[in-house]
Amino acid sequence: MRRIAFLILIPLLIIGCSNGPRTLDINLTDNIKKYHLVENIYSTKDGYNLEISNIEKGNLYATYHTLSTLKMLDENLVNKNKPKLTNFLELSIQELNIKDRQLNDKLFYTVSLFQLLKLEVSKSDKDKILDLLNQLINDKGQVFSEYQSDYTDIGLIYQAIHIFDYFNEVVPVEIINNLKYNFTPVELYEHLALYKIYSILNFDTKDILNSLNDLANSKVISSNPDMIELNLYFDLYQLTNLELKAKQIVQTLSKYKNEDGGWGLVPNTDSDILSTHFAVYMLSSMNNTSNTNDTIKLLNKPTTTGGFTYILPEETSIISNFYFSSINKILNQKNENNKNILYYTKDRLNDDLEQNSPFELYMLAQTLENETSNNDVLDEFSADVRNYIEKNNTSSPIQIFYLSKLNKLFSSKQEKKIANLLEKQVPLLLEEDSSEEFKETIRLFSDIIENNLIKTSQKINLKDYDIKKILQYLENDEDLQYILFSEVKWDNSKLQKSFLSKKIDNYELELEESFSSQTFYKYLLILEQVNGS
């Protein structure tokens, strides 16, 4: 168990940035462009949100609602993004599969985006979309959300009819008969969906409008409606010419708007793209979108594929702040978030330090160094850090490592305390049943900590260790490899080049599959190491 605890490492191993900007003589144009898009997606008022895997690629749902909203506010923004959006759509169609979750929605939003952007659909794409859609329709005219699902409702039927209509295809007679003979609307949204369907099909809507008038005069909006309910009643009052009631709904929207420029489902909840779309739709219907610059700024964050993603809640992360801040320092770039990160980091360091692990505290300290040119900026926190180290009794080798890094960074003179923590752990990690590779790895790791404690600038020389055994043991643990070999001096250039080359290949693959600041940061440092070797 002790061995497992040691290896569940590592909230991505960090080595501090060197002082001053760094230069890279390698072409990083594409990845740097991706980086700035990702940076924009995650920016908050205090720095950056915690990153979520694959969110930087965008999705059809968020892309449609974002673009539709932006078009109501500033159509030029949609036209400006059109080339990249075309690429996003092409990739999205390629990925469509009969086994997709919520396939009906994906088909609907794909077609709606083509319509919104006024793009031509190729015959092959059209055929693929229609083939997938027809597999969601049974012989009773029911339309399902996904393949082999039993969920169906009027909204799914509306989406299917919208797709058939867009392609000028005849709607299957089974769907028409199902609507005419098997469907009776009950809820307000069902009446509204049926009205839209009849309008598309050019059917007589007189009876439905009569029903909607009855609903408008009999149904009362709830005392605490969410944004979905507000939108339904807004549409109801618009269709039944009750403009005064529609205006009253619009007047309540300010209660739902947040400081970031978006709207939440109910007041005092995080902004989401659907609620924001509904709010802007209602405001634009009343020609009342003059104060929405903050909304445009919130939404106009295209992803690396050209699409858009969800509105992220404001959850500033010290991990993300460290990585984005460190990357900007490496690239010698400044932006409006630098001051925000500085204030946030100082506030966190002024709070009770005990709430942070040594790893987190080290990240805060390095971020603070990144964001200021004042060499003495850490001095005001050195007494608190010394007290923190004195009280800390971690039994985790990796946290002991970060205590040693903190001690060195703040000149806290707590070498003896950290050495005692290490002394307690190393014998436990070197039990008799441990492999020789494991023992060799722990010995090097322990020497690295001791090297930090004596504040030497001389890196440990790998010739004193069986490097092949260590590499063999760490074959599948690239993060631990990184921390060990970024703090040691290589004596085998052939082995070094092989190791670094493999890591570069792995990072490039990771960045292609899912771009993250953590991977990009490590990638930049490895490139630097290669350039300097």
C-alpha positions in Angstrom: 0.0 0.0 0.0 2.9 2.4 0.8 4.3 1.8 -2.7 0.9 2.5 -4.3 0.5 5.7 -2.2 3.8 6.9 -3.4 3.0 6.3 -7.0 -0.5 7.8 -7.1 1.4 10.8 -7.7 1.3 13.5 -8.7 -0.9 16.3 -9.2 1.4 17.0 -12.2 4.9 17.5 -11.1 6.1 21.1 -11.2 9.5 22.5 -11.5 9.7 26.3 -11.0 10.1 28.7 -13.8 13.6 30.3 -14.2 13.9 34.0 -13.7 13.3 36.1 -16.8 11.6 35.3 -20.1 12.6 32.3 -22.2 13.0 32.1 -25.9 12.2 29.1 -28.1 13.8 28.7 -31.5 11.1 26.2 -32.7 8.0 26.9 -34.7 5.1 26.7 -32.2 2.6 28.8 -34.1 -0.2 26.3 -34.3 0.0 25.3 -30.6 0.3 28.8 -29.4 -2.8 29.8 -31.4 -4.7 26.9 -29.7 -3.3 28.0 -26.4 -4.7 31.5 -26.7 -8.1 30.1 -27.6 -8.1 27.8 -24.5 -6.8 30.6 -22.3 -9.8 32.8 -23.4 -12.2 30.0 -22.6 -11.0 29.5 -19.1 -10.4 33.1 -18.1 -12.2 34.4 -14.9 -12.2 37.6 -12.9 -9.5 36.1 -10.7 -7.5 34.2 -13.3 -8.5 30.9 -14.8 -11.0 28.1 -14.2 -10.0 24.5 -13.6 -9.7 22.8 -16.9 -12.1 20.1 -18.1 -10.9 17.4 -20.5 -12.0 17.9 -24.2 -14.2 20.9 -23.4 -11.9 23.0 -25.6 -13.2 21.2 -28.7 -16.7 22.6 -28.4 -20.0 20.8 -29.1 -23.0 21.2 -31.3 -25.5 22.1 -28.6 -23.4 25.0 -27.2 -22.2 26.1 -30.6 -25.8 26.5 -31.9 -27.1 28.3 -28.9 -24.0 30.5 -28.7 -24.0 31.5 -32.4 -27.8 32.0 -32.4 -27.4 34.3 -29.4 -24.4 36.2 -30.9 -26.3 36.6 -34.2 -29.1 38.4 -32.4 -26.5 40.7 -30.8 -24.0 41.3 -33.6 -24.3 39.4 -36.8 -20.7 40.4 -37.9 -19.4 38.1 -35.1 -21.0 35.1 -36.8 -19.7 36.0 -40.2 -16.2 36.6 -38.8 -16.1 33.0 -37.3 -17.7 31.3 -40.4 -14.5 29.8 -41.9 -13.6 28.0 -38.7 -17.2 27.1 -38.0 -17.4 25.4 -41.4 -14.4 23.2 -40.4 -16.2 22.5 -37.0 -19.3 21.4 -38.8 -17.4 19.1 -41.2 -15.6 17.4 -38.3 -18.9 17.1 -36.4 -20.6 15.4 -39.4 -17.7 13.0 -39.7 -18.1 12.0 -36.1 -21.9 11.4 -36.2 -22.7 7.8 -35.5 -25.9 5.8 -35.0 -24.7 4.9 -31.5 -24.3 8.5 -30.4 -26.1 9.6 -27.3 -28.9 12.2 -28.0 -28.4 11.6 -31.7 -31.7 13.4 -32.6 -30.4 16.6 -30.9 -27.0 16.3 -32.7 -28.7 16.0 -36.1 -31.1 18.9 -35.4 -28.3 21.2 -34.2 -26.1 20.3 -37.2 -28.8 21.2 -39.7 -29.7 24.3 -37.7 -26.1 25.5 -37.8 -26.0 25.0 -41.6 -29.2 27.1 -41.8 -27.9 29.8 -39.4 -24.6 30.1 -41.3 -26.2 29.9 -44.7 -23.9 27.1 -45.8 -24.4 24.5 -48.5 -24.7 20.9 -47.4 -23.0 18.3 -49.6 -25.0 15.4 -51.0 -22.9 12.9 -48.9 -23.5 14.9 -45.7 -27.2 15.2 -46.5 -27.5 11.5 -47.1 -25.7 10.7 -43.9 -27.9 12.9 -41.8 -31.2 11.6 -43.4 -30.1 8.0 -43.1 -29.3 8.4 -39.4 -32.6 10.3 -38.8 -34.7 7.6 -40.5 -33.2 5.0 -38.2 -34.7 7.0 -35.2 -38.2 6.7 -36.6 -40.3 3.6 -36.2 -43.2 2.4 -38.4 -45.7 4.0 -36.0 -44.3 7.5 -36.8 -42.6 7.8 -33.4 -39.3 9.7 -33.3 -36.8 8.7 -30.7 -33.9 10.6 -29.1 -31.3 7.9 -30.0 -31.0 4.5 -31.5 -32.8 1.7 -29.7 -34.2 4.2 -27.2 -37.8 4.2 -26.0 -37.9 7.9 -25.3 -40.0 10.1 -27.6 -41.9 13.3 -27.3 -43.3 16.1 -29.5 -40.0 18.1 -29.4 -38.2 15.2 -31.1 -40.9 15.0 -33.7 -40.6 18.8 -34.3 -36.8 18.4 -34.7 -37.2 15.6 -37.3 -39.8 17.6 -39.3 -37.5 20.6 -39.2 -34.7 18.5 -40.7 -36.9 17.0 -43.4 -38.2 20.5 -44.3 -34.7 22.0 -44.5 -33.7 19.4 -47.1 -37.0 19.7 -48.9 -37.8 16.1 -48.2 -41.3 14.7 -47.8 -42.1 14.0 -44.1 -42.9 10.3 -43.7 -46.6 9.7 -43.7 -46.3 7.7 -40.5 -45.2 10.8 -38.6 -48.1 12.8 -40.0 -50.6 10.1 -39.0 -49.1 9.8 -35.6 -49.6 13.5 -35.0 -53.1 13.6 -36.4 -54.6 10.5 -34.7 -52.4 9.7 -31.7 -51.2 12.9 -30.2 -53.2 15.3 -28.0 -51.3 18.2 -26.6 -51.7 18.8 -22.8 -48.7 20.9 -21.6 -48.0 24.4 -22.8 -44.8 23.3 -24.5 -46.7 20.6 -26.4 -49.2 23.1 -27.8 -46.4 25.5 -28.9 -44.4 22.6 -30.5 -47.5 21.5 -32.4 -48.1 25.0 -33.6 -44.5 25.2 -35.0 -44.9 21.8 -36.7 -48.2 22.8 -38.3 -46.6 26.0 -39.5 -43.7 24.2 -41.1 -46.1 21.7 -42.8 -48.5 24.5 -43.9 -51.4 22.9 -42.1 -54.3 24.9 -40.8 -53.3 26.4 -37.3 -56.7 27.9 -36.5 -57.6 25.3 -33.9 -54.2 25.3 -32.2 -54.3 29.2 -32.0 -57.7 28.9 -30.4 -56.3 26.5 -27.8 -53.3 28.8 -27.2 -55.7 31.8 -26.7 -57.6 29.7 -24.1 -54.3 28.9 -22.4 -53.2 32.5 -22.4 -56.4 33.5 -20.6 -56.5 30.6 -18.2 -53.0 29.6 -17.3 -50.9 31.8 -14.9 -47.2 31.9 -14.8 -45.8 30.6 -11.5 -44.5 32.9 -8.7 -40.9 31.8 -9.1 -40.5 30.8 -12.8 -37.3 29.5 -14.3 -36.0 30.8 -17.6 -37.6 27.9 -19.5 -41.0 28.7 -18.2 -40.5 32.4 -18.9 -39.6 31.6 -22.5 -42.7 29.4 -23.0 -45.0 32.1 -21.7 -43.2 34.8 -23.7 -43.9 32.8 -26.9 -47.5 32.2 -25.8 -48.1 35.9 -25.3 -46.4 36.8 -28.5 -48.5 34.4 -30.5 -51.7 35.5 -28.9 -50.9 39.2 -29.3 -50.7 39.9 -25.5 -47.8 42.3 -25.9 -48.2 43.9 -22.5 -47.7 40.5 -20.8 -44.7 39.7 -23.0 -43.1 43.0 -22.0 -43.7 42.3 -18.3 -41.8 39.1 -18.7 -38.9 40.9 -20.3 -38.8 43.4 -17.5 -38.1 40.6 -15.0 -35.1 39.3 -16.9 -32.7 41.7 -15.0 -33.2 39.5 -11.9 -31.7 36.5 -13.7 -28.7 38.3 -15.2 -25.3 37.7 -13.6 -22.2 39.9 -13.3 -20.5 37.9 -16.1 -23.1 39.0 -18.6 -25.0 35.8 -18.8 -28.3 34.6 -17.3 -29.0 31.7 -15.0 -31.9 29.3 -14.9 -33.2 31.0 -11.8 -31.9 34.1 -10.0 -28.5 33.8 -8.2 -27.4 30.7 -10.2 -24.5 30.3 -12.6 -25.0 31.5 -16.1 -25.7 28.8 -18.7 -25.9 29.0 -22.4 -29.6 28.0 -22.8 -30.9 30.5 -20.3 -28.7 33.2 -21.8 -30.0 32.3 -25.3 -33.6 32.5 -24.1 -33.0 35.9 -22.4 -31.4 37.4 -25.4 -34.1 36.0 -27.7 -36.8 37.7 -25.5 -34.8 41.0 -25.3 -34.2 41.1 -29.1 -37.8 40.4 -29.8 -38.5 43.7 -27.9 -35.6 45.5 -29.5 -33.9 45.8 -26.2 -30.3 44.5 -26.6 -28.4 47.8 -26.1 -26.7 46.8 -22.9 -25.3 43.4 -23.8 -21.6 44.1 -24.5 -20.7 41.9 -21.4 -22.8 39.1 -22.9 -20.9 39.3 -26.2 -17.6 39.1 -24.3 -18.8 36.1 -22.3 -20.0 34.2 -25.3 -17.4 35.1 -28.0 -14.9 32.4 -27.0 -14.4 30.0 -29.9 -12.7 26.7 -29.2 -9.7 25.1 -30.9 -12.0 23.4 -33.5 -13.9 26.6 -34.3 -17.0 25.7 -32.3 -18.1 26.8 -28.9 -18.5 25.2 -25.5 -20.6 25.7 -22.4 -20.4 28.8 -20.2 -18.1 27.8 -17.3 -18.9 28.7 -13.7 -16.5 31.1 -12.0 -14.3 28.6 -10.1 -10.8 30.0 -10.1 -8.2 27.3 -9.7 -4.7 27.8 -8.3 -3.6 24.9 -10.5 -4.8 26.6 -13.7 -3.5 30.0 -12.6 -0.1 28.4 -12.2 0.0 26.8 -15.6 -1.4 29.7 -17.6 0.8 32.2 -15.7 3.9 30.0 -16.2 3.2 29.6 -19.9 2.7 33.4 -20.4 6.0 33.9 -18.7 7.8 31.4 -20.9 6.2 33.0 -24.0 7.0 36.5 -22.6 3.4 37.5 -23.0 1.2 39.7 -20.8 -2.6 40.1 -20.8 -5.4 41.7 -18.8 -5.5 38.7 -16.4 -2.0 39.2 -15.0 -3.2 41.7 -12.3 -6.2 39.5 -11.5 -4.0 36.5 -10.9 -1.6 38.6 -8.8 -4.3 39.9 -6.5 -5.9 36.5 -6.2 -2.6 34.8 -5.4 -1.7 37.3 -2.7 -5.1 36.9 -1.1 -4.7 33.1 -1.0 -1.3 33.5 0.6 -2.6 35.9 3.1 -5.3 33.4 4.1 -4.8 30.5 6.4 -2.0 28.6 4.7 -3.1 25.3 6.4 -5.9 25.0 3.9 -3.3 24.3 1.2 -1.2 21.2 0.6 2.6 21.8 0.1 2.0 21.2 -3.6 -0.7 23.9 -3.8 1.3 26.3 -1.7 4.3 25.8 -3.9 2.1 26.6 -7.0 0.8 29.8 -5.3 4.4 30.9 -4.6 5.6 30.2 -8.1 2.6 32.0 -9.6 3.3 35.0 -7.4 6.9 35.0 -8.8 5.6 34.8 -12.3 3.3 37.8 -12.0 5.7 40.3 -10.4 9.2 41.7 -11.2 9.8 42.4 -7.5 12.5 39.9 -6.3 11.5 40.5 -2.7 7.8 39.7 -3.2 8.0 36.4 -1.4 9.7 37.9 1.7 6.5 39.1 3.3 5.2 35.5 3.4 8.4 33.7 4.5 7.6 33.8 8.2 4.1 32.2 7.6 5.7 29.6 5.3 8.3 28.7 7.9 5.5 28.3 10.5 3.6 26.2 7.9 6.5 23.8 7.4 7.1 23.5 11.2 3.5 22.4 11.7 3.3 20.1 8.7 3.7 16.4 9.4 2.9 14.9 6.0 3.7 11.3 5.4 3.5 11.6 1.6 6.9 11.6 -0.2 5.7 13.9 -2.9 4.4 16.4 -0.4 7.8 16.2 1.5 9.4 17.0 -1.9 7.3 20.2 -2.1 8.1 21.1 1.4 11.7 21.0 0.4 11.0 23.2 -2.6 9.1 25.7 -0.4 11.9 25.7 2.1 14.4 26.5 -0.6 12.2 29.1 -2.3 11.4 31.0 0.9 14.8 30.4 2.6 12.8 29.2 5.6 15.7 27.2 7.2 13.6 24.2 8.0 16.0 21.7 6.5 16.1 19.6 9.7 12.3 19.3 10.0 12.0 18.1 6.4 14.9 15.8 6.7 13.3 14.2 9.7 10.0 13.7 7.7 12.0 12.1 4.9 14.0 9.9 7.3 10.8 8.4 8.7 9.5 7.5 5.2 12.4 6.2 3.2 12.9 3.0 5.3 9.2 2.2 5.0 9.5 2.6 1.2 12.5 0.4 1.0 11.0 -2.8 2.5 12.6 -6.1 1.7 9.9 -7.0 -0.9 10.6 -3.9 -2.9 12.1 -4.3 -6.4 15.6 -3.1 -7.1 14.1 -0.7 -9.7 11.8 0.7 -7.0 14.6 1.1 -4.5 16.8 2.9 -7.0 14.0 5.3 -7.9 13.3 6.1 -4.2 17.0 6.6 -3.6 17.2 9.2 -6.4 14.0 10.9 -5.3 15.3 11.1 -1.7 18.6 12.6 -2.9 16.7 15.2 -4.9 14.9 16.3 -1.7 18.2 16.5 0.2 19.7 18.4 -2.6 17.0 21.0 -2.3 17.6 21.2 1.5 21.2 22.1 1.2 20.3 24.7 -1.4 22.8 23.6 -4.0 22.6 24.9 -7.5 24.5 21.8 -8.7 22.2 19.2 -10.1 22.5 15.6 -9.1 24.6 13.5 -11.5 22.8 10.4 -12.8 26.1 8.5 -13.2 25.7 7.5 -9.5 22.5 5.6 -10.3 21.3 2.8 -12.4 19.4 5.0 -14.8 18.1 2.1 -16.9 16.5 0.5 -13.9 14.9 3.8 -13.0 13.6 4.3 -16.5 12.3 0.7 -16.6 10.4 1.2 -13.3 9.0 4.6 -14.4 8.1 3.5 -18.0 4.4 4.3 -17.6 4.7 7.2 -15.2 5.8 10.2 -17.2 5.0 12.7 -14.5 7.4 11.2 -12.0 10.0 10.8 -14.8 9.7 14.5 -15.4 10.3 15.5 -11.8 13.2 13.2 -11.4 15.0 14.0 -14.6 14.4 17.8 -14.6 16.4 18.1 -11.4 19.3 15.9 -12.3 22.3 16.2 -14.6 22.4 13.7 -17.5 25.6 11.9 -18.1 24.3 9.8 -21.0 23.4 12.1 -24.0 22.1 9.2 -26.1 19.7 8.1 -23.3 18.7 11.7 -22.6 17.8 12.3 -26.3 15.8 9.2 -26.5 13.9 10.0 -23.3 13.2 13.6 -24.3 12.2 12.6 -27.9 9.7 10.1 -26.6 8.2 12.7 -24.2 7.9 15.3 -27.0 6.1 12.8 -29.2 3.7 11.9 -26.3 3.0 15.5 -25.5 2.3 16.4 -29.2 -0.1 13.5 -29.4 -1.9 14.7 -26.2 -2.1 18.3 -27.4 -3.7 17.0 -30.7 -6.2 14.9 -28.9 -7.1 17.3 -26.0 -5.3 20.6 -25.6 -4.6 21.5 -21.9 -2.4 24.1 -20.3 -0.7 21.4 -18.1 0.5 19.4 -21.1 1.5 22.5 -23.1 3.5 23.8 -20.2 5.5 20.6 -19.8 5.8 20.4 -23.6 7.4 23.9 -23.7 9.9 23.0 -20.9 10.9 19.9 -22.7 11.4 21.8 -25.9 13.6 24.2 -24.0 15.6 21.4 -22.6 16.1 20.0 -26.1 17.2 23.4 -27.4 19.6 23.8 -24.5 21.1 20.3 -24.7 
